[in-house]
């Protein structure tokens, strides 16, 4: 009888470990530990692999070419607000996609050594690229860095809290 209980317990441990390994391959946890968060939440589950990228979804992207502000390879979670073909207008006080406000203007321009006018522009989001924003106007996002290549997408991000 004790032997049967041991076998069941061992089987549960093995199954649990196998499940954990499978989850670890496909999911990770993202944390936003900044004083002012870029999105509304601080903790995200990231499902690796982007598949089709949708406007309005939160995605994790790998930073590239943003140093010294953000180290290359860092993972950033932002909302996709512009998809290929969308028209983006970054104005002094607001950013719009297809005429709908998605964020404020480039309020942190001076932090990057430029006047706001440097970032004011209109563009069509090209094929294979996305326009990303945070819900906080102080987010370092596409208003400053431009569109982001699809290959830099790490996965879909789901807010926990």
C-alpha positions, 0 to 999 in steps of 0.5 A: 500500500505504501509502495503504491502511494510512493509511485503515485507521488513520484508520478505527480512530481515527474508530471509537474516537473514536465509541465513546468518545463513546457510552460517555461519554454512557452511563457515568461514573466515581464516586470515593469519596475520603473517609478512610472509604468509605461502601461497600466500594469506592472506584471505580465505573462509573456507568451512566446511567439507573436503570430498575427499582431493585432492593434490594441494588443500588448506585445513584448518587443526586443529593444534594438538601437535605443542605447544609451536610453535602453540597453539592446536586447532589453524586453519592452512591453507596449501596446500596438497602436499602429499596424501596416497601412495605418496613418500616424500623426505625432502632433505637439499635444497628441498622437493619433492613428487614423484620426483617433488619439492614442497618446499625448505628444512628444512631451519628453523631447528635451530628454532626448536633446531635441525640441518637440518639433523634431518628433512631429510628423505624419507617416504610414506604418510600413509593411512588417513594422508596427507603431507602439505606445504606452498608456503613459505619456512619458513612455519611451515608444514609437513617438520617439523611436519610430516604427518597430520591425516585426522580427523584434516581437518576442510574444504577446503580453497579458497583464496580471496586475 
